[in-house]
Amino acid sequence: MSDTVLLCYCTCPDTASAQKLADALVGERLAACVNRIPAIASTYRWKDQVVTDHEELLLIKTTAGQFPALKERLLALHPYELPELIAVPVADGHRPYLDWVRDPG
């Protein structure tokens, strides 16, 4: 369903790239809200090496209908070779807030 609210996760290498993405996604009405969580530590396997980096996590609120355009824009702006973008449907929540995500005005 295109009006299903999604919570999307995306990590960024630094504050500047995270802010640039947040500004673009909200400014272009692809997301209602983006929360930035600074100073997370991520450990992952990349090119056959175990790597630990400090990153900033974006929590992006959007709808399933907006997701394809959001994905295209995020991938165009993101500095990583392989950006993380995971979308999880929101099963329930505060109805007025979910309605706002669907139509932030």
N, CA, C and O atoms as a Tinker XYZ file with bonds, in Angstrom:
   420  protein
     1  N      0.844000   -1.186000    0.000000    73     2
     2  CA     0.000000    0.000000    0.000000    64     1     3
     3  C      0.883000    1.241000    0.000000    63     2     4     5
     4  O      1.814000    1.329000    0.800000    81     3
     5  N      0.614000    2.188000   -0.869000    73     3     6
     6  CA     1.492000    3.337000   -1.057000    64     5     7
     7  C      1.502000    4.299000    0.127000    63     6     8     9
     8  O      2.449000    5.072000    0.273000    81     7
     9  N      0.463000    4.272000    0.984000    73     7    10
    10  CA     0.474000    5.178000    2.132000    64     9    11
    11  C      0.992000    4.507000    3.400000    63    10    12    13
    12  O      0.901000    5.087000    4.482000    81    11
    13  N      1.536000    3.289000    3.285000    73    11    14
    14  CA     2.171000    2.635000    4.427000    64    13    15
    15  C      3.361000    3.472000    4.875000    63    14    16    17
    16  O      4.202000    3.844000    4.056000    81    15
    17  N      3.437000    3.770000    6.160000    73    15    18
    18  CA     4.553000    4.538000    6.692000    64    17    19
    19  C      5.757000    3.605000    6.834000    63    18    20    21
    20  O      5.637000    2.477000    7.311000    81    19
    21  N      6.922000    4.108000    6.405000    73    19    22
    22  CA     8.174000    3.364000    6.507000    64    21    23
    23  C      9.143000    4.108000    7.406000    63    22    24    25
    24  O      9.186000    5.338000    7.414000    81    23
    25  N      9.917000    3.351000    8.159000    73    23    26
    26  CA    11.061000    3.879000    8.900000    64    25    27
    27  C     12.288000    3.336000    8.198000    63    26    28    29
    28  O     12.503000    2.125000    8.150000    81    27
    29  N     13.095000    4.238000    7.651000    73    27    30
    30  CA    14.271000    3.840000    6.882000    64    29    31
    31  C     15.533000    4.167000    7.675000    63    30    32    33
    32  O     15.626000    5.199000    8.339000    81    31
    33  N     16.487000    3.267000    7.586000    73    31    34
    34  CA    17.773000    3.428000    8.254000    64    33    35
    35  C     18.846000    3.666000    7.203000    63    34    36    37
    36  O     18.867000    3.011000    6.160000    81    35
    37  N     19.737000    4.609000    7.487000    73    35    38
    38  CA    20.851000    4.890000    6.596000    64    37    39
    39  C     22.013000    5.416000    7.432000    63    38    40    41
    40  O     21.832000    6.326000    8.242000    81    39
    41  N     23.193000    4.854000    7.243000    73    39    42
    42  CA    24.378000    5.371000    7.928000    64    41    43
    43  C     25.161000    6.279000    6.992000    63    42    44    45
    44  O     25.180000    6.085000    5.777000    81    43
    45  N     25.808000    7.278000    7.592000    73    43    46
    46  CA    26.620000    8.248000    6.858000    64    45    47
    47  C     27.989000    8.354000    7.533000    63    46    48    49
    48  O     28.112000    8.107000    8.733000    81    47
    49  N     29.019000    8.722000    6.759000    73    47    50
    50  CA    30.361000    8.770000    7.335000    64    49    51
    51  C     30.620000    9.959000    8.256000    63    50    52    53
    52  O     31.548000    9.924000    9.064000    81    51
    53  N     29.805000   11.014000    8.143000    73    51    54
    54  CA    30.081000   12.210000    8.936000    64    53    55
    55  C     28.830000   13.097000    9.018000    63    54    56    57
    56  O     27.830000   12.862000    8.340000    81    55
    57  N     28.924000   14.105000    9.856000    73    55    58
    58  CA    27.809000   15.025000   10.077000    64    57    59
    59  C     27.430000   15.779000    8.807000    63    58    60    61
    60  O     26.246000   15.955000    8.522000    81    59
    61  N     28.417000   16.220000    8.050000    73    59    62
    62  CA    28.124000   17.021000    6.854000    64    61    63
    63  C     27.312000   16.232000    5.833000    63    62    64    65
    64  O     26.338000   16.752000    5.289000    81    63
    65  N     27.696000   14.989000    5.566000    73    63    66
    66  CA    26.949000   14.201000    4.583000    64    65    67
    67  C     25.574000   13.827000    5.116000    63    66    68    69
    68  O     24.609000   13.779000    4.353000    81    67
    69  N     25.470000   13.561000    6.416000    73    67    70
    70  CA    24.176000   13.239000    7.022000    64    69    71
    71  C     23.226000   14.433000    6.927000    63    70    72    73
    72  O     22.052000   14.266000    6.597000    81    71
    73  N     23.728000   15.632000    7.213000    73    71    74
    74  CA    22.897000   16.833000    7.137000    64    73    75
    75  C     22.485000   17.127000    5.702000    63    74    76    77
    76  O     21.346000   17.518000    5.448000    81    75
    77  N     23.403000   16.940000    4.768000    73    75    78
    78  CA    23.087000   17.163000    3.352000    64    77    79
    79  C     21.959000   16.240000    2.903000    63    78    80    81
    80  O     21.035000   16.677000    2.215000    81    79
    81  N     22.030000   14.969000    3.288000    73    79    82
    82  CA    20.973000   14.021000    2.933000    64    81    83
    83  C     19.660000   14.391000    3.605000    63    82    84    85
    84  O     18.616000   14.402000    2.953000    81    83
    85  N     19.696000   14.693000    4.890000    73    83    86
    86  CA    18.478000   15.056000    5.620000    64    85    87
    87  C     17.813000   16.277000    4.995000    63    86    88    89
    88  O     16.601000   16.288000    4.781000    81    87
    89  N     18.607000   17.307000    4.702000    73    87    90
    90  CA    18.070000   18.526000    4.095000    64    89    91
    91  C     17.427000   18.230000    2.746000    63    90    92    93
    92  O     16.335000   18.719000    2.457000    81    91
    93  N     18.097000   17.436000    1.920000    73    91    94
    94  CA    17.576000   17.129000    0.589000    64    93    95
    95  C     16.291000   16.318000    0.669000    63    94    96    97
    96  O     15.321000   16.633000   -0.021000    81    95
    97  N     16.267000   15.286000    1.492000    73    95    98
    98  CA    15.100000   14.403000    1.554000    64    97    99
    99  C     13.867000   15.124000    2.095000    63    98   100   101
   100  O     12.765000   14.950000    1.575000    81    99
   101  N     14.054000   15.927000    3.133000    73    99   102
   102  CA    12.923000   16.679000    3.691000    64   101   103
   103  C     12.584000   17.857000    2.776000    63   102   104   105
   104  O     11.412000   18.122000    2.510000    81   103
   105  N     13.604000   18.557000    2.300000    73   103   106
   106  CA    13.378000   19.712000    1.442000    64   105   107
   107  C     12.669000   19.364000    0.141000    63   106   108   109
   108  O     11.888000   20.162000   -0.379000    81   107
   109  N     12.939000   18.179000   -0.380000    73   107   110
   110  CA    12.316000   17.743000   -1.633000    64   109   111
   111  C     11.040000   16.935000   -1.400000    63   110   112   113
   112  O     10.489000   16.341000   -2.327000    81   111
   113  N     10.576000   16.923000   -0.140000    73   111   114
   114  CA     9.324000   16.261000    0.250000    64   113   115
   115  C      9.332000   14.754000   -0.007000    63   114   116   117
   116  O      8.290000   14.156000   -0.277000    81   115
   117  N     10.518000   14.148000    0.079000    73   115   118
   118  CA    10.638000   12.700000   -0.053000    64   117   119
   119  C     10.527000   12.023000    1.315000    63   118   120   121
   120  O     10.278000   10.821000    1.405000    81   119
   121  N     10.712000   12.804000    2.365000    73   119   122
   122  CA    10.578000   12.334000    3.742000    64   121   123
   123  C      9.908000   13.423000    4.559000    63   122   124   125
   124  O     10.103000   14.612000    4.306000    81   123
   125  N      9.118000   13.011000    5.538000    73   123   126
   126  CA     8.483000   13.978000    6.440000    64   125   127
   127  C      9.464000   14.458000    7.497000    63   126   128   129
   128  O      9.407000   15.606000    7.938000    81   127
   129  N     10.366000   13.565000    7.900000    73   127   130
   130  CA    11.276000   13.853000    9.008000    64   129   131
   131  C     12.493000   12.958000    8.893000    63   130   132   133
   132  O     12.384000   11.801000    8.485000    81   131
   133  N     13.648000   13.488000    9.250000    73   131   134
   134  CA    14.872000   12.700000    9.353000    64   133   135
   135  C     15.519000   13.027000   10.688000    63   134   136   137
   136  O     15.838000   14.184000   10.960000    81   135
   137  N     15.712000   12.015000   11.519000    73   135   138
   138  CA    16.453000   12.169000   12.774000    64   137   139
   139  C     17.896000   11.756000   12.531000    63   138   140   141
   140  O     18.160000   10.753000   11.868000    81   139
   141  N     18.831000   12.536000   13.072000    73   139   142
   142  CA    20.253000   12.216000   12.959000    64   141   143
   143  C     20.763000   11.803000   14.323000    63   142   144   145
   144  O     20.628000   12.539000   15.300000    81   143
   145  N     21.347000   10.625000   14.380000    73   143   146
   146  CA    21.937000   10.114000   15.622000    64   145   147
   147  C     23.442000   10.082000   15.426000    63   146   148   149
   148  O     23.953000    9.249000   14.677000    81   147
   149  N     24.161000   10.983000   16.092000    73   147   150
   150  CA    25.610000   11.059000   15.886000    64   149   151
   151  C     26.372000   10.010000   16.690000    63   150   152   153
   152  O     25.850000    9.390000   17.617000    81   151
   153  N     27.612000    9.844000   16.297000    73   151   154
   154  CA    28.605000    9.086000   17.072000    64   153   155
   155  C     28.214000    7.644000   17.343000    63   154   156   157
   156  O     28.322000    7.170000   18.473000    81   155
   157  N     27.756000    6.938000   16.299000    73   155   158
   158  CA    27.569000    5.504000   16.466000    64   157   159
   159  C     28.834000    4.817000   15.957000    63   158   160   161
   160  O     29.542000    5.358000   15.107000    81   159
   161  N     29.111000    3.642000   16.474000    73   159   162
   162  CA    30.237000    2.838000   16.008000    64   161   163
   163  C     29.677000    1.656000   15.236000    63   162   164   165
   164  O     28.816000    0.930000   15.734000    81   163
   165  N     30.165000    1.467000   14.030000    73   163   166
   166  CA    29.711000    0.368000   13.179000    64   165   167
   167  C     30.887000   -0.561000   12.899000    63   166   168   169
   168  O     31.964000   -0.115000   12.504000    81   167
   169  N     30.671000   -1.839000   13.104000    73   167   170
   170  CA    31.666000   -2.854000   12.764000    64   169   171
   171  C     31.060000   -3.729000   11.685000    63   170   172   173
   172  O     29.949000   -4.237000   11.842000    81   171
   173  N     31.780000   -3.907000   10.597000    73   171   174
   174  CA    31.249000   -4.622000    9.440000    64   173   175
   175  C     32.396000   -5.231000    8.638000    63   174   176   177
   176  O     33.560000   -4.873000    8.819000    81   175
   177  N     32.044000   -6.151000    7.754000    73   175   178
   178  CA    33.021000   -6.724000    6.842000    64   177   179
   179  C     32.928000   -5.984000    5.518000    63   178   180   181
   180  O     31.849000   -5.864000    4.937000    81   179
   181  N     34.078000   -5.481000    5.038000    73   179   182
   182  CA    34.117000   -4.777000    3.764000    64   181   183
   183  C     35.403000   -5.157000    3.035000    63   182   184   185
   184  O     36.508000   -4.976000    3.546000    81   183
   185  N     35.226000   -5.690000    1.822000    73   183   186
   186  CA    36.353000   -6.107000    0.985000    64   185   187
   187  C     37.289000   -7.039000    1.744000    63   186   188   189
   188  O     38.509000   -6.870000    1.755000    81   187
   189  N     36.663000   -8.036000    2.379000    73   187   190
   190  CA    37.345000   -9.110000    3.112000    64   189   191
   191  C     38.145000   -8.628000    4.325000    63   190   192   193
   192  O     39.106000   -9.277000    4.736000    81   191
   193  N     37.749000   -7.499000    4.889000    73   191   194
   194  CA    38.380000   -6.972000    6.103000    64   193   195
   195  C     37.290000   -6.629000    7.110000    63   194   196   197
   196  O     36.198000   -6.209000    6.729000    81   195
   197  N     37.585000   -6.808000    8.387000    73   195   198
   198  CA    36.689000   -6.341000    9.437000    64   197   199
   199  C     37.078000   -4.906000    9.762000    63   198   200   201
   200  O     38.225000   -4.614000   10.098000    81   199
   201  N     36.095000   -4.017000    9.653000    73   199   202
   202  CA    36.333000   -2.578000    9.791000    64   201   203
   203  C     35.417000   -2.036000   10.878000    63   202   204   205
   204  O     34.263000   -2.452000   10.987000    81   203
   205  N     35.929000   -1.111000   11.678000    73   203   206
   206  CA    35.096000   -0.369000   12.622000    64   205   207
   207  C     35.247000    1.115000   12.295000    63   206   208   209
   208  O     36.356000    1.645000   12.225000    81   207
   209  N     34.107000    1.766000   12.097000    73   207   210
   210  CA    34.090000    3.196000   11.765000    64   209   211
   211  C     33.087000    3.910000   12.659000    63   210   212   213
   212  O     32.146000    3.311000   13.178000    81   211
   213  N     33.317000    5.209000   12.824000    73   211   214
   214  CA    32.331000    6.066000   13.478000    64   213   215
   215  C     31.456000    6.640000   12.381000    63   214   216   217
   216  O     31.953000    7.128000   11.366000    81   215
   217  N     30.150000    6.580000   12.594000    73   215   218
   218  CA    29.196000    7.026000   11.599000    64   217   219
   219  C     28.087000    7.820000   12.275000    63   218   220   221
   220  O     28.024000    7.930000   13.499000    81   219
   221  N     27.224000    8.362000   11.443000    73   219   222
   222  CA    26.004000    9.022000   11.904000    64   221   223
   223  C     24.838000    8.254000   11.290000    63   222   224   225
   224  O     24.852000    7.945000   10.098000    81   223
   225  N     23.826000    7.945000   12.107000    73   223   226
   226  CA    22.678000    7.169000   11.658000    64   225   227
   227  C     21.510000    8.098000   11.357000    63   226   228   229
   228  O     21.173000    8.971000   12.157000    81   227
   229  N     20.900000    7.901000   10.198000    73   227   230
   230  CA    19.684000    8.621000    9.847000    64   229   231
   231  C     18.488000    7.708000   10.044000    63   230   232   233
   232  O     18.504000    6.556000    9.609000    81   231
   233  N     17.446000    8.218000   10.699000    73   231   234
   234  CA    16.154000    7.555000   10.807000    64   233   235
   235  C     15.200000    8.396000    9.971000    63   234   236   237
   236  O     14.865000    9.525000   10.331000    81   235
   237  N     14.773000    7.835000    8.863000    73   235   238
   238  CA    14.012000    8.576000    7.860000    64   237   239
   239  C     12.562000    8.098000    7.874000    63   238   240   241
   240  O     12.304000    6.901000    7.747000    81   239
   241  N     11.616000    9.022000    8.029000    73   239   242
   242  CA    10.189000    8.689000    8.009000    64   241   243
   243  C      9.600000    9.101000    6.678000    63   242   244   245
   244  O      9.664000   10.267000    6.288000    81   243
   245  N      9.015000    8.115000    5.974000    73   243   246
   246  CA     8.440000    8.352000    4.658000    64   245   247
   247  C      7.300000    7.368000    4.438000    63   246   248   249
   248  O      6.875000    6.681000    5.367000    81   247
   249  N      6.809000    7.304000    3.210000    73   247   250
   250  CA     5.768000    6.327000    2.874000    64   249   251
   251  C      6.282000    5.408000    1.761000    63   250   252   253
   252  O      7.253000    5.717000    1.071000    81   251
   253  N      5.610000    4.288000    1.614000    73   251   254
   254  CA     5.974000    3.334000    0.574000    64   253   255
   255  C      5.878000    3.979000   -0.811000    63   254   256   257
   256  O      6.678000    3.673000   -1.695000    81   255
   257  N      4.916000    4.854000   -0.996000    73   255   258
   258  CA     4.770000    5.539000   -2.272000    64   257   259
   259  C      5.926000    6.463000   -2.599000    63   258   260   261
   260  O      6.278000    6.628000   -3.767000    81   259
   261  N      6.523000    7.071000   -1.577000    73   259   262
   262  CA     7.651000    7.980000   -1.763000    64   261   263
   263  C      8.985000    7.241000   -1.830000    63   262   264   265
   264  O      9.987000    7.802000   -2.275000    81   263
   265  N      8.998000    5.985000   -1.388000    73   263   266
   266  CA    10.269000    5.284000   -1.233000    64   265   267
   267  C     11.091000    5.183000   -2.521000    63   266   268   269
   268  O     12.295000    5.430000   -2.465000    81   267
   269  N     10.520000    4.838000   -3.667000    73   267   270
   270  CA    11.360000    4.738000   -4.867000    64   269   271
   271  C     12.111000    6.036000   -5.190000    63   270   272   273
   272  O     13.297000    5.994000   -5.519000    81   271
   273  N     11.441000    7.176000   -5.101000    73   271   274
   274  CA    12.102000    8.456000   -5.370000    64   273   275
   275  C     13.121000    8.782000   -4.285000    63   274   276   277
   276  O     14.199000    9.298000   -4.581000    81   275
   277  N     12.788000    8.485000   -3.027000    73   275   278
   278  CA    13.724000    8.703000   -1.921000    64   277   279
   279  C     14.983000    7.871000   -2.141000    63   278   280   281
   280  O     16.096000    8.372000   -1.985000    81   279
   281  N     14.810000    6.622000   -2.495000    73   279   282
   282  CA    15.947000    5.723000   -2.727000    64   281   283
   283  C     16.841000    6.263000   -3.840000    63   282   284   285
   284  O     18.063000    6.302000   -3.693000    81   283
   285  N     16.244000    6.672000   -4.936000    73   283   286
   286  CA    17.016000    7.195000   -6.065000    64   285   287
   287  C     17.820000    8.424000   -5.651000    63   286   288   289
   288  O     18.997000    8.549000   -5.987000    81   287
   289  N     17.179000    9.321000   -4.925000    73   287   290
   290  CA    17.865000   10.557000   -4.503000    64   289   291
   291  C     18.967000   10.273000   -3.496000    63   290   292   293
   292  O     20.061000   10.828000   -3.600000    81   291
   293  N     18.687000    9.410000   -2.519000    73   291   294
   294  CA    19.677000    9.074000   -1.506000    64   293   295
   295  C     20.901000    8.436000   -2.153000    63   294   296   297
   296  O     22.033000    8.797000   -1.828000    81   295
   297  N     20.686000    7.499000   -3.060000    73   295   298
   298  CA    21.812000    6.840000   -3.716000    64   297   299
   299  C     22.616000    7.814000   -4.571000    63   298   300   301
   300  O     23.829000    7.653000   -4.710000    81   299
   301  N     21.959000    8.823000   -5.147000    73   299   302
   302  CA    22.662000    9.825000   -5.950000    64   301   303
   303  C     23.533000   10.740000   -5.096000    63   302   304   305
   304  O     24.591000   11.181000   -5.544000    81   303
   305  N     23.097000   11.031000   -3.867000    73   303   306
   306  CA    23.809000   11.979000   -3.006000    64   305   307
   307  C     24.802000   11.324000   -2.050000    63   306   308   309
   308  O     25.734000   11.983000   -1.588000    81   307
   309  N     24.621000   10.062000   -1.750000    73   307   310
   310  CA    25.400000    9.407000   -0.690000    64   309   311
   311  C     26.853000    9.212000   -1.094000    63   310   312   313
   312  O     27.126000    8.809000   -2.225000    81   311
   313  N     27.803000    9.492000   -0.180000    73   311   314
   314  CA    29.221000    9.353000   -0.534000    64   313   315
   315  C     29.742000    7.910000   -0.541000    63   314   316   317
   316  O     30.799000    7.651000   -1.116000    81   315
   317  N     29.036000    6.976000    0.076000    73   315   318
   318  CA    29.534000    5.597000    0.121000    64   317   319
   319  C     29.377000    4.895000   -1.220000    63   318   320   321
   320  O     28.457000    5.189000   -1.983000    81   319
   321  N     30.270000    3.980000   -1.493000    73   319   322
   322  CA    30.175000    3.114000   -2.666000    64   321   323
   323  C     28.941000    2.224000   -2.576000    63   322   324   325
   324  O     28.288000    1.953000   -3.583000    81   323
   325  N     28.626000    1.770000   -1.362000    73   323   326
   326  CA    27.474000    0.893000   -1.125000    64   325   327
   327  C     26.702000    1.410000    0.087000    63   326   328   329
   328  O     26.892000    0.911000    1.196000    81   327
   329  N     25.828000    2.408000   -0.112000    73   327   330
   330  CA    25.086000    2.972000    1.027000    64   329   331
   331  C     24.111000    1.977000    1.645000    63   330   332   333
   332  O     23.503000    1.159000    0.955000    81   331
   333  N     23.981000    2.071000    2.952000    73   331   334
   334  CA    22.942000    1.315000    3.660000    64   333   335
   335  C     21.624000    2.057000    3.476000    63   334   336   337
   336  O     21.539000    3.262000    3.713000    81   335
   337  N     20.612000    1.335000    3.056000    73   335   338
   338  CA    19.252000    1.862000    3.045000    64   337   339
   339  C     18.326000    0.690000    3.300000    63   338   340   341
   340  O     18.158000   -0.184000    2.450000    81   339
   341  N     17.727000    0.684000    4.482000    73   339   342
   342  CA    16.818000   -0.385000    4.899000    64   341   343
   343  C     15.494000    0.260000    5.269000    63   342   344   345
   344  O     15.454000    1.194000    6.070000    81   343
   345  N     14.411000   -0.237000    4.685000    73   343   346
   346  CA    13.082000    0.307000    4.959000    64   345   347
   347  C     12.249000   -0.733000    5.692000    63   346   348   349
   348  O     12.131000   -1.875000    5.248000    81   347
   349  N     11.675000   -0.329000    6.815000    73   347   350
   350  CA    10.862000   -1.208000    7.646000    64   349   351
   351  C      9.454000   -0.619000    7.749000    63   350   352   353
   352  O      9.301000    0.535000    8.150000    81   351
   353  N      8.429000   -1.389000    7.395000    73   351   354
   354  CA     7.060000   -0.871000    7.533000    64   353   355
   355  C      6.710000   -0.651000    9.005000    63   354   356   357
   356  O      7.073000   -1.457000    9.862000    81   355
   357  N      6.016000    0.427000    9.288000    73   355   358
   358  CA     5.566000    0.736000   10.643000    64   357   359
   359  C      4.220000    0.037000   10.854000    63   358   360   361
   360  O      3.240000    0.341000   10.172000    81   359
   361  N      4.182000   -0.897000   11.799000    73   359   362
   362  CA     2.970000   -1.684000   12.045000    64   361   363
   363  C      1.899000   -0.876000   12.768000    63   362   364   365
   364  O      0.707000   -1.067000   12.527000    81   363
   365  N      2.316000    0.020000   13.649000    73   363   366
   366  CA     1.353000    0.786000   14.435000    64   365   367
   367  C      2.074000    1.979000   15.030000    63   366   368   369
   368  O      3.303000    2.042000   15.019000    81   367
   369  N      1.312000    2.916000   15.543000    73   367   370
   370  CA     1.890000    4.100000   16.156000    64   369   371
   371  C      0.809000    5.095000   16.487000    63   370   372   373
   372  O     -0.382000    4.799000   16.390000    81   371
   373  N      1.232000    6.273000   16.878000    73   371   374
   374  CA     0.322000    7.364000   17.201000    64   373   375
   375  C     -0.312000    7.843000   15.892000    63   374   376   377
   376  O      0.365000    8.443000   15.058000    81   375
   377  N     -1.586000    7.583000   15.717000    73   375   378
   378  CA    -2.289000    7.822000   14.455000    64   377   379
   379  C     -2.088000    9.242000   13.909000    63   378   380   381
   380  O     -1.804000    9.388000   12.720000    81   379
   381  N     -2.225000   10.300000   14.731000    73   379   382
   382  CA    -2.011000   11.643000   14.180000    64   381   383
   383  C     -0.582000   11.842000   13.635000    63   382   384   385
   384  O     -0.392000   12.535000   12.636000    81   383
   385  N      0.405000   11.242000   14.284000    73   383   386
   386  CA     1.776000   11.347000   13.791000    64   385   387
   387  C      1.919000   10.617000   12.457000    63   386   388   389
   388  O      2.512000   11.149000   11.518000    81   387
   389  N      1.380000    9.403000   12.372000    73   387   390
   390  CA     1.465000    8.636000   11.129000    64   389   391
   391  C      0.749000    9.362000    9.994000    63   390   392   393
   392  O      1.210000    9.343000    8.853000    81   391
   393  N     -0.373000    9.998000   10.306000    73   391   394
   394  CA    -1.084000   10.793000    9.301000    64   393   395
   395  C     -0.227000   11.966000    8.832000    63   394   396   397
   396  O     -0.227000   12.303000    7.649000    81   395
   397  N      0.498000   12.581000    9.751000    73   395   398
   398  CA     1.387000   13.685000    9.407000    64   397   399
   399  C      2.520000   13.208000    8.494000    63   398   400   401
   400  O      2.872000   13.896000    7.536000    81   399
   401  N      3.092000   12.033000    8.785000    73   399   402
   402  CA     4.144000   11.499000    7.911000    64   401   403
   403  C      3.598000   11.332000    6.500000    63   402   404   405
   404  O      4.294000   11.617000    5.526000    81   403
   405  N      2.357000   10.872000    6.387000    73   403   406
   406  CA     1.731000   10.689000    5.073000    64   405   407
   407  C      1.507000   12.019000    4.354000    63   406   408   409
   408  O      1.569000   12.083000    3.126000    81   407
   409  N      1.248000   13.080000    5.121000    73   407   410
   410  CA     0.973000   14.378000    4.524000    64   409   411
   411  C      1.483000   15.487000    5.454000    63   410   412   413
   412  O      0.712000   16.067000    6.219000    81   411
   413  N      2.797000   15.776000    5.382000    73   411   414
   414  CA     3.365000   16.769000    6.305000    64   413   415
   415  C      3.024000   18.212000    5.957000    63   414   416   417
   416  O      3.381000   19.127000    6.699000    81   415
   417  N      2.341000   18.425000    4.841000    73   415   418
   418  CA     1.912000   19.782000    4.490000    64   417   419
   419  C      2.917000   20.582000    3.728000    63   418   420
   420  O      2.656000   21.734000    3.384000    81   419
